[in-house]
Amino acid sequence: MRTMFTVHHNEHVSSRSFEEVVNAFESAVGSVEDTGFAVLVASTKSAEEFESQVKSRESTSGFMRFLTVDHGSWMTHVGLKPRLECTRSAIP
């Protein structure tokens, strides 16, 4: 099966430092990273309980972070030099 969709990429320039932007983003986006997604799934007994547990971790944006990847940590292993301000990425 193949699904086609359109993506809108938005770039925002900020006068704040990279760390300030990351901290603001992480504060606004909920996360299940503290317990781990697999643990959350295994510890809930119903769809309602799972939804309740996820919603209890929401923050102000309504988005949820399931995995944060530090791309800078692997880039050096393949001979690339990461830009310090662009080494963290989240999947909401």
PyMOL Python script that loads the backbone (N, CA, C, O; Angstrom):
from pymol import cmd

cmd.read_pdbstr("""\
ATOM      1  N   MET A   1       0.839  -1.167   0.000  1.00  0.00           N
ATOM      2  CA  MET A   1       0.000   0.000   0.000  1.00  0.00           C
ATOM      3  C   MET A   1       0.891   1.238   0.000  1.00  0.00           C
ATOM      4  O   MET A   1       1.906   1.292   0.694  1.00  0.00           O
ATOM      5  N   ARG A   2       0.505   2.195  -0.762  1.00  0.00           N
ATOM      6  CA  ARG A   2       1.258   3.438  -0.858  1.00  0.00           C
ATOM      7  C   ARG A   2       0.295   4.602  -0.672  1.00  0.00           C
ATOM      8  O   ARG A   2      -0.719   4.699  -1.362  1.00  0.00           O
ATOM      9  N   THR A   3       0.621   5.479   0.263  1.00  0.00           N
ATOM     10  CA  THR A   3      -0.210   6.647   0.526  1.00  0.00           C
ATOM     11  C   THR A   3       0.589   7.902   0.211  1.00  0.00           C
ATOM     12  O   THR A   3       1.727   8.049   0.655  1.00  0.00           O
ATOM     13  N   MET A   4       0.001   8.785  -0.541  1.00  0.00           N
ATOM     14  CA  MET A   4       0.637  10.051  -0.876  1.00  0.00           C
ATOM     15  C   MET A   4       0.031  11.140   0.001  1.00  0.00           C
ATOM     16  O   MET A   4      -1.176  11.147   0.247  1.00  0.00           O
ATOM     17  N   PHE A   5       0.865  12.054   0.469  1.00  0.00           N
ATOM     18  CA  PHE A   5       0.360  13.172   1.247  1.00  0.00           C
ATOM     19  C   PHE A   5       1.268  14.376   1.059  1.00  0.00           C
ATOM     20  O   PHE A   5       2.415  14.246   0.631  1.00  0.00           O
ATOM     21  N   THR A   6       0.748  15.529   1.381  1.00  0.00           N
ATOM     22  CA  THR A   6       1.482  16.782   1.258  1.00  0.00           C
ATOM     23  C   THR A   6       1.983  17.207   2.627  1.00  0.00           C
ATOM     24  O   THR A   6       1.259  17.127   3.619  1.00  0.00           O
ATOM     25  N   VAL A   7       3.213  17.654   2.669  1.00  0.00           N
ATOM     26  CA  VAL A   7       3.810  18.123   3.914  1.00  0.00           C
ATOM     27  C   VAL A   7       4.098  19.612   3.776  1.00  0.00           C
ATOM     28  O   VAL A   7       4.612  20.066   2.753  1.00  0.00           O
ATOM     29  N   HIS A   8       3.764  20.354   4.804  1.00  0.00           N
ATOM     30  CA  HIS A   8       4.092  21.779   4.838  1.00  0.00           C
ATOM     31  C   HIS A   8       5.229  21.948   5.830  1.00  0.00           C
ATOM     32  O   HIS A   8       5.063  21.698   7.024  1.00  0.00           O
ATOM     33  N   HIS A   9       6.376  22.371   5.336  1.00  0.00           N
ATOM     34  CA  HIS A   9       7.549  22.590   6.187  1.00  0.00           C
ATOM     35  C   HIS A   9       7.593  24.068   6.536  1.00  0.00           C
ATOM     36  O   HIS A   9       7.620  24.927   5.654  1.00  0.00           O
ATOM     37  N   ASN A  10       7.601  24.353   7.825  1.00  0.00           N
ATOM     38  CA  ASN A  10       7.673  25.734   8.295  1.00  0.00           C
ATOM     39  C   ASN A  10       8.984  25.938   9.024  1.00  0.00           C
ATOM     40  O   ASN A  10       9.359  25.130   9.874  1.00  0.00           O
ATOM     41  N   GLU A  11       9.672  26.997   8.700  1.00  0.00           N
ATOM     42  CA  GLU A  11      10.917  27.336   9.378  1.00  0.00           C
ATOM     43  C   GLU A  11      10.711  28.656  10.104  1.00  0.00           C
ATOM     44  O   GLU A  11      10.228  29.630   9.525  1.00  0.00           O
ATOM     45  N   HIS A  12      11.082  28.676  11.373  1.00  0.00           N
ATOM     46  CA  HIS A  12      10.918  29.880  12.174  1.00  0.00           C
ATOM     47  C   HIS A  12      12.290  30.320  12.687  1.00  0.00           C
ATOM     48  O   HIS A  12      13.028  29.523  13.265  1.00  0.00           O
ATOM     49  N   VAL A  13      12.616  31.563  12.476  1.00  0.00           N
ATOM     50  CA  VAL A  13      13.876  32.128  12.936  1.00  0.00           C
ATOM     51  C   VAL A  13      13.613  32.785  14.287  1.00  0.00           C
ATOM     52  O   VAL A  13      12.621  33.492  14.462  1.00  0.00           O
ATOM     53  N   SER A  14      14.506  32.545  15.233  1.00  0.00           N
ATOM     54  CA  SER A  14      14.331  33.086  16.575  1.00  0.00           C
ATOM     55  C   SER A  14      15.605  33.775  17.039  1.00  0.00           C
ATOM     56  O   SER A  14      16.713  33.376  16.681  1.00  0.00           O
ATOM     57  N   SER A  15      15.427  34.804  17.833  1.00  0.00           N
ATOM     58  CA  SER A  15      16.583  35.469  18.423  1.00  0.00           C
ATOM     59  C   SER A  15      17.008  34.770  19.719  1.00  0.00           C
ATOM     60  O   SER A  15      18.045  35.099  20.294  1.00  0.00           O
ATOM     61  N   ARG A  16      16.204  33.808  20.172  1.00  0.00           N
ATOM     62  CA  ARG A  16      16.545  33.061  21.389  1.00  0.00           C
ATOM     63  C   ARG A  16      17.612  32.013  21.068  1.00  0.00           C
ATOM     64  O   ARG A  16      17.764  31.602  19.918  1.00  0.00           O
ATOM     65  N   SER A  17      18.340  31.590  22.085  1.00  0.00           N
ATOM     66  CA  SER A  17      19.368  30.569  21.891  1.00  0.00           C
ATOM     67  C   SER A  17      18.720  29.221  21.599  1.00  0.00           C
ATOM     68  O   SER A  17      17.537  29.014  21.869  1.00  0.00           O
ATOM     69  N   PHE A  18      19.511  28.313  21.046  1.00  0.00           N
ATOM     70  CA  PHE A  18      19.028  26.967  20.744  1.00  0.00           C
ATOM     71  C   PHE A  18      18.473  26.304  22.002  1.00  0.00           C
ATOM     72  O   PHE A  18      17.390  25.720  21.968  1.00  0.00           O
ATOM     73  N   GLU A  19      19.207  26.390  23.110  1.00  0.00           N
ATOM     74  CA  GLU A  19      18.761  25.775  24.362  1.00  0.00           C
ATOM     75  C   GLU A  19      17.449  26.379  24.862  1.00  0.00           C
ATOM     76  O   GLU A  19      16.599  25.652  25.376  1.00  0.00           O
ATOM     77  N   GLU A  20      17.270  27.689  24.721  1.00  0.00           N
ATOM     78  CA  GLU A  20      16.011  28.324  25.125  1.00  0.00           C
ATOM     79  C   GLU A  20      14.843  27.797  24.295  1.00  0.00           C
ATOM     80  O   GLU A  20      13.767  27.530  24.831  1.00  0.00           O
ATOM     81  N   VAL A  21      15.053  27.651  23.002  1.00  0.00           N
ATOM     82  CA  VAL A  21      14.001  27.157  22.117  1.00  0.00           C
ATOM     83  C   VAL A  21      13.668  25.701  22.454  1.00  0.00           C
ATOM     84  O   VAL A  21      12.496  25.333  22.540  1.00  0.00           O
ATOM     85  N   VAL A  22      14.693  24.882  22.644  1.00  0.00           N
ATOM     86  CA  VAL A  22      14.467  23.472  22.990  1.00  0.00           C
ATOM     87  C   VAL A  22      13.719  23.366  24.315  1.00  0.00           C
ATOM     88  O   VAL A  22      12.774  22.585  24.426  1.00  0.00           O
ATOM     89  N   ASN A  23      14.125  24.135  25.317  1.00  0.00           N
ATOM     90  CA  ASN A  23      13.458  24.094  26.616  1.00  0.00           C
ATOM     91  C   ASN A  23      11.998  24.518  26.516  1.00  0.00           C
ATOM     92  O   ASN A  23      11.130  23.906  27.138  1.00  0.00           O
ATOM     93  N   ALA A  24      11.724  25.560  25.737  1.00  0.00           N
ATOM     94  CA  ALA A  24      10.343  26.010  25.549  1.00  0.00           C
ATOM     95  C   ALA A  24       9.524  24.941  24.834  1.00  0.00           C
ATOM     96  O   ALA A  24       8.377  24.683  25.200  1.00  0.00           O
ATOM     97  N   PHE A  25      10.113  24.320  23.812  1.00  0.00           N
ATOM     98  CA  PHE A  25       9.435  23.252  23.078  1.00  0.00           C
ATOM     99  C   PHE A  25       9.126  22.077  24.004  1.00  0.00           C
ATOM    100  O   PHE A  25       8.000  21.580  24.035  1.00  0.00           O
ATOM    101  N   GLU A  26      10.130  21.640  24.755  1.00  0.00           N
ATOM    102  CA  GLU A  26       9.940  20.489  25.637  1.00  0.00           C
ATOM    103  C   GLU A  26       8.938  20.789  26.743  1.00  0.00           C
ATOM    104  O   GLU A  26       8.257  19.875  27.208  1.00  0.00           O
ATOM    105  N   SER A  27       8.830  22.029  27.175  1.00  0.00           N
ATOM    106  CA  SER A  27       7.844  22.399  28.190  1.00  0.00           C
ATOM    107  C   SER A  27       6.425  22.371  27.633  1.00  0.00           C
ATOM    108  O   SER A  27       5.476  22.039  28.343  1.00  0.00           O
ATOM    109  N   ALA A  28       6.290  22.722  26.353  1.00  0.00           N
ATOM    110  CA  ALA A  28       4.968  22.795  25.732  1.00  0.00           C
ATOM    111  C   ALA A  28       4.463  21.455  25.214  1.00  0.00           C
ATOM    112  O   ALA A  28       3.267  21.293  24.973  1.00  0.00           O
ATOM    113  N   VAL A  29       5.371  20.489  25.041  1.00  0.00           N
ATOM    114  CA  VAL A  29       5.007  19.201  24.461  1.00  0.00           C
ATOM    115  C   VAL A  29       5.060  18.137  25.550  1.00  0.00           C
ATOM    116  O   VAL A  29       6.061  18.011  26.255  1.00  0.00           O
ATOM    117  N   GLY A  30       3.992  17.382  25.683  1.00  0.00           N
ATOM    118  CA  GLY A  30       3.974  16.297  26.654  1.00  0.00           C
ATOM    119  C   GLY A  30       4.934  15.190  26.246  1.00  0.00           C
ATOM    120  O   GLY A  30       5.425  15.168  25.117  1.00  0.00           O
ATOM    121  N   SER A  31       5.198  14.273  27.169  1.00  0.00           N
ATOM    122  CA  SER A  31       6.148  13.199  26.882  1.00  0.00           C
ATOM    123  C   SER A  31       5.789  11.935  27.648  1.00  0.00           C
ATOM    124  O   SER A  31       5.346  11.992  28.795  1.00  0.00           O
ATOM    125  N   VAL A  32       5.984  10.804  27.002  1.00  0.00           N
ATOM    126  CA  VAL A  32       5.882   9.510  27.683  1.00  0.00           C
ATOM    127  C   VAL A  32       7.265   8.885  27.809  1.00  0.00           C
ATOM    128  O   VAL A  32       7.392   7.698  28.110  1.00  0.00           O
ATOM    129  N   GLU A  33       8.296   9.683  27.579  1.00  0.00           N
ATOM    130  CA  GLU A  33       9.662   9.172  27.629  1.00  0.00           C
ATOM    131  C   GLU A  33      10.094   8.792  29.042  1.00  0.00           C
ATOM    132  O   GLU A  33      10.992   7.967  29.210  1.00  0.00           O
ATOM    133  N   ASP A  34       9.469   9.381  30.058  1.00  0.00           N
ATOM    134  CA  ASP A  34       9.879   9.085  31.430  1.00  0.00           C
ATOM    135  C   ASP A  34       9.643   7.626  31.800  1.00  0.00           C
ATOM    136  O   ASP A  34      10.474   7.019  32.476  1.00  0.00           O
ATOM    137  N   THR A  35       8.528   7.059  31.370  1.00  0.00           N
ATOM    138  CA  THR A  35       8.249   5.653  31.656  1.00  0.00           C
ATOM    139  C   THR A  35       8.603   4.752  30.484  1.00  0.00           C
ATOM    140  O   THR A  35       8.870   3.565  30.668  1.00  0.00           O
ATOM    141  N   GLY A  36       8.605   5.303  29.300  1.00  0.00           N
ATOM    142  CA  GLY A  36       8.833   4.518  28.091  1.00  0.00           C
ATOM    143  C   GLY A  36       7.512   4.052  27.522  1.00  0.00           C
ATOM    144  O   GLY A  36       6.627   3.620  28.262  1.00  0.00           O
ATOM    145  N   PHE A  37       7.375   4.137  26.220  1.00  0.00           N
ATOM    146  CA  PHE A  37       6.123   3.782  25.558  1.00  0.00           C
ATOM    147  C   PHE A  37       5.769   2.314  25.771  1.00  0.00           C
ATOM    148  O   PHE A  37       4.613   1.995  26.052  1.00  0.00           O
ATOM    149  N   ALA A  38       6.743   1.419  25.642  1.00  0.00           N
ATOM    150  CA  ALA A  38       6.462  -0.019  25.800  1.00  0.00           C
ATOM    151  C   ALA A  38       5.980  -0.321  27.213  1.00  0.00           C
ATOM    152  O   ALA A  38       5.076  -1.137  27.394  1.00  0.00           O
ATOM    153  N   VAL A  39       6.568   0.321  28.211  1.00  0.00           N
ATOM    154  CA  VAL A  39       6.150   0.119  29.601  1.00  0.00           C
ATOM    155  C   VAL A  39       4.732   0.629  29.800  1.00  0.00           C
ATOM    156  O   VAL A  39       3.923  -0.005  30.477  1.00  0.00           O
ATOM    157  N   LEU A  40       4.438   1.778  29.206  1.00  0.00           N
ATOM    158  CA  LEU A  40       3.094   2.341  29.302  1.00  0.00           C
ATOM    159  C   LEU A  40       2.066   1.397  28.690  1.00  0.00           C
ATOM    160  O   LEU A  40       1.010   1.162  29.277  1.00  0.00           O
ATOM    161  N   VAL A  41       2.366   0.863  27.528  1.00  0.00           N
ATOM    162  CA  VAL A  41       1.459  -0.081  26.871  1.00  0.00           C
ATOM    163  C   VAL A  41       1.273  -1.326  27.744  1.00  0.00           C
ATOM    164  O   VAL A  41       0.145  -1.779  27.944  1.00  0.00           O
ATOM    165  N   ALA A  42       2.361  -1.874  28.258  1.00  0.00           N
ATOM    166  CA  ALA A  42       2.297  -3.110  29.050  1.00  0.00           C
ATOM    167  C   ALA A  42       1.586  -2.914  30.388  1.00  0.00           C
ATOM    168  O   ALA A  42       0.991  -3.853  30.918  1.00  0.00           O
ATOM    169  N   SER A  43       1.644  -1.705  30.931  1.00  0.00           N
ATOM    170  CA  SER A  43       1.076  -1.485  32.259  1.00  0.00           C
ATOM    171  C   SER A  43      -0.398  -1.100  32.251  1.00  0.00           C
ATOM    172  O   SER A  43      -1.022  -1.039  33.311  1.00  0.00           O
ATOM    173  N   THR A  44      -0.960  -0.840  31.084  1.00  0.00           N
ATOM    174  CA  THR A  44      -2.380  -0.484  31.015  1.00  0.00           C
ATOM    175  C   THR A  44      -3.188  -1.689  30.547  1.00  0.00           C
ATOM    176  O   THR A  44      -2.723  -2.492  29.738  1.00  0.00           O
ATOM    177  N   LYS A  45      -4.401  -1.798  31.070  1.00  0.00           N
ATOM    178  CA  LYS A  45      -5.228  -2.982  30.810  1.00  0.00           C
ATOM    179  C   LYS A  45      -6.354  -2.753  29.808  1.00  0.00           C
ATOM    180  O   LYS A  45      -7.016  -3.705  29.395  1.00  0.00           O
ATOM    181  N   SER A  46      -6.577  -1.512  29.416  1.00  0.00           N
ATOM    182  CA  SER A  46      -7.653  -1.213  28.471  1.00  0.00           C
ATOM    183  C   SER A  46      -7.289   0.013  27.646  1.00  0.00           C
ATOM    184  O   SER A  46      -6.363   0.751  27.982  1.00  0.00           O
ATOM    185  N   ALA A  47      -8.023   0.216  26.573  1.00  0.00           N
ATOM    186  CA  ALA A  47      -7.807   1.388  25.727  1.00  0.00           C
ATOM    187  C   ALA A  47      -8.077   2.665  26.524  1.00  0.00           C
ATOM    188  O   ALA A  47      -7.368   3.660  26.374  1.00  0.00           O
ATOM    189  N   GLU A  48      -9.101   2.629  27.364  1.00  0.00           N
ATOM    190  CA  GLU A  48      -9.440   3.796  28.175  1.00  0.00           C
ATOM    191  C   GLU A  48      -8.323   4.136  29.156  1.00  0.00           C
ATOM    192  O   GLU A  48      -7.977   5.306  29.322  1.00  0.00           O
ATOM    193  N   GLU A  49      -7.757   3.117  29.809  1.00  0.00           N
ATOM    194  CA  GLU A  49      -6.666   3.357  30.752  1.00  0.00           C
ATOM    195  C   GLU A  49      -5.428   3.880  30.030  1.00  0.00           C
ATOM    196  O   GLU A  49      -4.757   4.785  30.526  1.00  0.00           O
ATOM    197  N   PHE A  50      -5.120   3.311  28.855  1.00  0.00           N
ATOM    198  CA  PHE A  50      -3.984   3.785  28.067  1.00  0.00           C
ATOM    199  C   PHE A  50      -4.174   5.252  27.695  1.00  0.00           C
ATOM    200  O   PHE A  50      -3.268   6.065  27.877  1.00  0.00           O
ATOM    201  N   GLU A  51      -5.352   5.588  27.174  1.00  0.00           N
ATOM    202  CA  GLU A  51      -5.636   6.967  26.776  1.00  0.00           C
ATOM    203  C   GLU A  51      -5.533   7.898  27.981  1.00  0.00           C
ATOM    204  O   GLU A  51      -4.982   8.994  27.871  1.00  0.00           O
ATOM    205  N   SER A  52      -6.046   7.481  29.105  1.00  0.00           N
ATOM    206  CA  SER A  52      -5.973   8.294  30.316  1.00  0.00           C
ATOM    207  C   SER A  52      -4.531   8.542  30.744  1.00  0.00           C
ATOM    208  O   SER A  52      -4.175   9.655  31.130  1.00  0.00           O
ATOM    209  N   GLN A  53      -3.704   7.503  30.675  1.00  0.00           N
ATOM    210  CA  GLN A  53      -2.295   7.642  31.054  1.00  0.00           C
ATOM    211  C   GLN A  53      -1.548   8.579  30.105  1.00  0.00           C
ATOM    212  O   GLN A  53      -0.736   9.394  30.543  1.00  0.00           O
ATOM    213  N   VAL A  54      -1.822   8.462  28.817  1.00  0.00           N
ATOM    214  CA  VAL A  54      -1.172   9.346  27.841  1.00  0.00           C
ATOM    215  C   VAL A  54      -1.644  10.779  28.046  1.00  0.00           C
ATOM    216  O   VAL A  54      -0.826  11.698  28.086  1.00  0.00           O
ATOM    217  N   LYS A  55      -2.949  10.983  28.177  1.00  0.00           N
ATOM    218  CA  LYS A  55      -3.493  12.334  28.367  1.00  0.00           C
ATOM    219  C   LYS A  55      -2.974  12.984  29.642  1.00  0.00           C
ATOM    220  O   LYS A  55      -2.822  14.204  29.694  1.00  0.00           O
ATOM    221  N   SER A  56      -2.702  12.190  30.664  1.00  0.00           N
ATOM    222  CA  SER A  56      -2.200  12.756  31.912  1.00  0.00           C
ATOM    223  C   SER A  56      -0.791  13.323  31.747  1.00  0.00           C
ATOM    224  O   SER A  56      -0.320  14.075  32.601  1.00  0.00           O
ATOM    225  N   ARG A  57      -0.123  12.968  30.662  1.00  0.00           N
ATOM    226  CA  ARG A  57       1.234  13.450  30.403  1.00  0.00           C
ATOM    227  C   ARG A  57       1.266  14.576  29.372  1.00  0.00           C
ATOM    228  O   ARG A  57       2.337  15.064  29.013  1.00  0.00           O
ATOM    229  N   GLU A  58       0.086  14.987  28.896  1.00  0.00           N
ATOM    230  CA  GLU A  58       0.020  16.090  27.938  1.00  0.00           C
ATOM    231  C   GLU A  58       0.456  17.388  28.594  1.00  0.00           C
ATOM    232  O   GLU A  58       0.381  17.551  29.812  1.00  0.00           O
ATOM    233  N   SER A  59       0.908  18.294  27.762  1.00  0.00           N
ATOM    234  CA  SER A  59       1.233  19.631  28.244  1.00  0.00           C
ATOM    235  C   SER A  59       0.343  20.621  27.499  1.00  0.00           C
ATOM    236  O   SER A  59      -0.750  20.251  27.069  1.00  0.00           O
ATOM    237  N   THR A  60       0.768  21.826  27.340  1.00  0.00           N
ATOM    238  CA  THR A  60      -0.085  22.880  26.801  1.00  0.00           C
ATOM    239  C   THR A  60      -0.361  22.783  25.300  1.00  0.00           C
ATOM    240  O   THR A  60      -1.361  23.327  24.834  1.00  0.00           O
ATOM    241  N   SER A  61       0.488  22.112  24.536  1.00  0.00           N
ATOM    242  CA  SER A  61       0.336  22.104  23.080  1.00  0.00           C
ATOM    243  C   SER A  61      -0.637  21.053  22.569  1.00  0.00           C
ATOM    244  O   SER A  61      -1.176  21.200  21.472  1.00  0.00           O
ATOM    245  N   GLY A  62      -0.872  20.003  23.333  1.00  0.00           N
ATOM    246  CA  GLY A  62      -1.692  18.902  22.847  1.00  0.00           C
ATOM    247  C   GLY A  62      -0.892  17.884  22.050  1.00  0.00           C
ATOM    248  O   GLY A  62      -1.443  16.867  21.629  1.00  0.00           O
ATOM    249  N   PHE A  63       0.393  18.134  21.835  1.00  0.00           N
ATOM    250  CA  PHE A  63       1.264  17.193  21.145  1.00  0.00           C
ATOM    251  C   PHE A  63       1.969  16.325  22.176  1.00  0.00           C
ATOM    252  O   PHE A  63       2.084  16.701  23.343  1.00  0.00           O
ATOM    253  N   MET A  64       2.438  15.165  21.738  1.00  0.00           N
ATOM    254  CA  MET A  64       3.108  14.227  22.645  1.00  0.00           C
ATOM    255  C   MET A  64       4.434  13.796  22.040  1.00  0.00           C
ATOM    256  O   MET A  64       4.523  13.501  20.849  1.00  0.00           O
ATOM    257  N   ARG A  65       5.461  13.765  22.876  1.00  0.00           N
ATOM    258  CA  ARG A  65       6.790  13.305  22.465  1.00  0.00           C
ATOM    259  C   ARG A  65       6.934  11.851  22.908  1.00  0.00           C
ATOM    260  O   ARG A  65       6.793  11.540  24.090  1.00  0.00           O
ATOM    261  N   PHE A  66       7.215  10.962  21.954  1.00  0.00           N
ATOM    262  CA  PHE A  66       7.388   9.546  22.250  1.00  0.00           C
ATOM    263  C   PHE A  66       8.854   9.135  22.243  1.00  0.00           C
ATOM    264  O   PHE A  66       9.233   8.178  22.917  1.00  0.00           O
ATOM    265  N   LEU A  67       9.679   9.848  21.489  1.00  0.00           N
ATOM    266  CA  LEU A  67      11.089   9.506  21.373  1.00  0.00           C
ATOM    267  C   LEU A  67      11.881  10.745  20.992  1.00  0.00           C
ATOM    268  O   LEU A  67      11.533  11.435  20.033  1.00  0.00           O
ATOM    269  N   THR A  68      12.930  11.029  21.724  1.00  0.00           N
ATOM    270  CA  THR A  68      13.841  12.113  21.381  1.00  0.00           C
ATOM    271  C   THR A  68      15.153  11.487  20.947  1.00  0.00           C
ATOM    272  O   THR A  68      15.700  10.632  21.644  1.00  0.00           O
ATOM    273  N   VAL A  69      15.654  11.907  19.807  1.00  0.00           N
ATOM    274  CA  VAL A  69      16.892  11.356  19.266  1.00  0.00           C
ATOM    275  C   VAL A  69      17.939  12.463  19.185  1.00  0.00           C
ATOM    276  O   VAL A  69      17.686  13.518  18.603  1.00  0.00           O
ATOM    277  N   ASP A  70      19.098  12.228  19.758  1.00  0.00           N
ATOM    278  CA  ASP A  70      20.219  13.161  19.664  1.00  0.00           C
ATOM    279  C   ASP A  70      21.033  12.762  18.433  1.00  0.00           C
ATOM    280  O   ASP A  70      21.890  11.881  18.504  1.00  0.00           O
ATOM    281  N   HIS A  71      20.759  13.413  17.316  1.00  0.00           N
ATOM    282  CA  HIS A  71      21.426  13.065  16.061  1.00  0.00           C
ATOM    283  C   HIS A  71      22.923  13.365  16.104  1.00  0.00           C
ATOM    284  O   HIS A  71      23.705  12.710  15.416  1.00  0.00           O
ATOM    285  N   GLY A  72      23.321  14.341  16.900  1.00  0.00           N
ATOM    286  CA  GLY A  72      24.740  14.681  17.018  1.00  0.00           C
ATOM    287  C   GLY A  72      25.571  13.542  17.570  1.00  0.00           C
ATOM    288  O   GLY A  72      26.758  13.431  17.264  1.00  0.00           O
ATOM    289  N   SER A  73      24.951  12.685  18.392  1.00  0.00           N
ATOM    290  CA  SER A  73      25.710  11.594  18.999  1.00  0.00           C
ATOM    291  C   SER A  73      26.092  10.508  17.991  1.00  0.00           C
ATOM    292  O   SER A  73      27.106   9.835  18.180  1.00  0.00           O
ATOM    293  N   TRP A  74      25.316  10.324  16.937  1.00  0.00           N
ATOM    294  CA  TRP A  74      25.672   9.303  15.951  1.00  0.00           C
ATOM    295  C   TRP A  74      26.421   9.882  14.761  1.00  0.00           C
ATOM    296  O   TRP A  74      27.160   9.163  14.088  1.00  0.00           O
ATOM    297  N   MET A  75      26.243  11.164  14.494  1.00  0.00           N
ATOM    298  CA  MET A  75      26.859  11.758  13.307  1.00  0.00           C
ATOM    299  C   MET A  75      28.380  11.650  13.328  1.00  0.00           C
ATOM    300  O   MET A  75      28.993  11.396  12.291  1.00  0.00           O
ATOM    301  N   THR A  76      28.993  11.838  14.487  1.00  0.00           N
ATOM    302  CA  THR A  76      30.451  11.754  14.576  1.00  0.00           C
ATOM    303  C   THR A  76      30.952  10.344  14.278  1.00  0.00           C
ATOM    304  O   THR A  76      32.092  10.178  13.844  1.00  0.00           O
ATOM    305  N   HIS A  77      30.124   9.328  14.502  1.00  0.00           N
ATOM    306  CA  HIS A  77      30.517   7.941  14.220  1.00  0.00           C
ATOM    307  C   HIS A  77      30.589   7.634  12.723  1.00  0.00           C
ATOM    308  O   HIS A  77      31.204   6.648  12.317  1.00  0.00           O
ATOM    309  N   VAL A  78      29.964   8.473  11.911  1.00  0.00           N
ATOM    310  CA  VAL A  78      30.001   8.254  10.463  1.00  0.00           C
ATOM    311  C   VAL A  78      30.781   9.364   9.755  1.00  0.00           C
ATOM    312  O   VAL A  78      30.663   9.545   8.543  1.00  0.00           O
ATOM    313  N   GLY A  79      31.581  10.104  10.532  1.00  0.00           N
ATOM    314  CA  GLY A  79      32.460  11.103   9.940  1.00  0.00           C
ATOM    315  C   GLY A  79      31.842  12.466   9.695  1.00  0.00           C
ATOM    316  O   GLY A  79      32.432  13.283   8.988  1.00  0.00           O
ATOM    317  N   LEU A  80      30.679  12.736  10.252  1.00  0.00           N
ATOM    318  CA  LEU A  80      30.047  14.040  10.080  1.00  0.00           C
ATOM    319  C   LEU A  80      30.235  14.880  11.327  1.00  0.00           C
ATOM    320  O   LEU A  80      30.317  14.352  12.436  1.00  0.00           O
ATOM    321  N   LYS A  81      30.301  16.174  11.144  1.00  0.00           N
ATOM    322  CA  LYS A  81      30.445  17.088  12.279  1.00  0.00           C
ATOM    323  C   LYS A  81      29.124  17.833  12.459  1.00  0.00           C
ATOM    324  O   LYS A  81      28.759  18.665  11.630  1.00  0.00           O
ATOM    325  N   PRO A  82      28.408  17.532  13.545  1.00  0.00           N
ATOM    326  CA  PRO A  82      27.105  18.190  13.733  1.00  0.00           C
ATOM    327  C   PRO A  82      27.281  19.647  14.131  1.00  0.00           C
ATOM    328  O   PRO A  82      28.251  20.013  14.794  1.00  0.00           O
ATOM    329  N   ARG A  83      26.336  20.461  13.718  1.00  0.00           N
ATOM    330  CA  ARG A  83      26.284  21.838  14.207  1.00  0.00           C
ATOM    331  C   ARG A  83      25.673  21.764  15.595  1.00  0.00           C
ATOM    332  O   ARG A  83      24.623  21.145  15.771  1.00  0.00           O
ATOM    333  N   LEU A  84      26.291  22.367  16.560  1.00  0.00           N
ATOM    334  CA  LEU A  84      25.832  22.261  17.944  1.00  0.00           C
ATOM    335  C   LEU A  84      24.399  22.715  18.132  1.00  0.00           C
ATOM    336  O   LEU A  84      23.697  22.174  18.987  1.00  0.00           O
ATOM    337  N   GLU A  85      23.942  23.689  17.365  1.00  0.00           N
ATOM    338  CA  GLU A  85      22.598  24.186  17.564  1.00  0.00           C
ATOM    339  C   GLU A  85      21.537  23.313  16.898  1.00  0.00           C
ATOM    340  O   GLU A  85      20.345  23.587  17.038  1.00  0.00           O
ATOM    341  N   CYS A  86      21.944  22.271  16.180  1.00  0.00           N
ATOM    342  CA  CYS A  86      20.974  21.445  15.459  1.00  0.00           C
ATOM    343  C   CYS A  86      21.162  19.957  15.751  1.00  0.00           C
ATOM    344  O   CYS A  86      21.006  19.140  14.843  1.00  0.00           O
ATOM    345  N   THR A  87      21.485  19.588  16.965  1.00  0.00           N
ATOM    346  CA  THR A  87      21.769  18.185  17.217  1.00  0.00           C
ATOM    347  C   THR A  87      20.627  17.442  17.901  1.00  0.00           C
ATOM    348  O   THR A  87      20.725  16.231  18.104  1.00  0.00           O
ATOM    349  N   ARG A  88      19.554  18.128  18.258  1.00  0.00           N
ATOM    350  CA  ARG A  88      18.454  17.442  18.931  1.00  0.00           C
ATOM    351  C   ARG A  88      17.219  17.494  18.054  1.00  0.00           C
ATOM    352  O   ARG A  88      16.948  18.495  17.391  1.00  0.00           O
ATOM    353  N   SER A  89      16.484  16.411  18.064  1.00  0.00           N
ATOM    354  CA  SER A  89      15.266  16.348  17.270  1.00  0.00           C
ATOM    355  C   SER A  89      14.238  15.528  18.018  1.00  0.00           C
ATOM    356  O   SER A  89      14.567  14.535  18.667  1.00  0.00           O
ATOM    357  N   ALA A  90      13.007  15.947  17.923  1.00  0.00           N
ATOM    358  CA  ALA A  90      11.937  15.208  18.607  1.00  0.00           C
ATOM    359  C   ALA A  90      10.901  14.781  17.604  1.00  0.00           C
ATOM    360  O   ALA A  90      10.690  15.433  16.581  1.00  0.00           O
ATOM    361  N   ILE A  91      10.242  13.648  17.919  1.00  0.00           N
ATOM    362  CA  ILE A  91       9.132  13.172  17.114  1.00  0.00           C
ATOM    363  C   ILE A  91       7.874  13.355  17.949  1.00  0.00           C
ATOM    364  O   ILE A  91       7.639  12.582  18.878  1.00  0.00           O
ATOM    365  N   PRO A  92       7.079  14.338  17.650  1.00  0.00           N
ATOM    366  CA  PRO A  92       5.906  14.547  18.431  1.00  0.00           C
ATOM    367  C   PRO A  92       4.825  13.549  18.157  1.00  0.00           C
ATOM    368  O   PRO A  92       3.756  13.614  18.765  1.00  0.00           O
TER     369      PRO A  92
END
""", "prot")
cmd.dss("prot")
cmd.show_as("cartoon", "prot")
cmd.util.cbc("prot")
cmd.orient("prot")
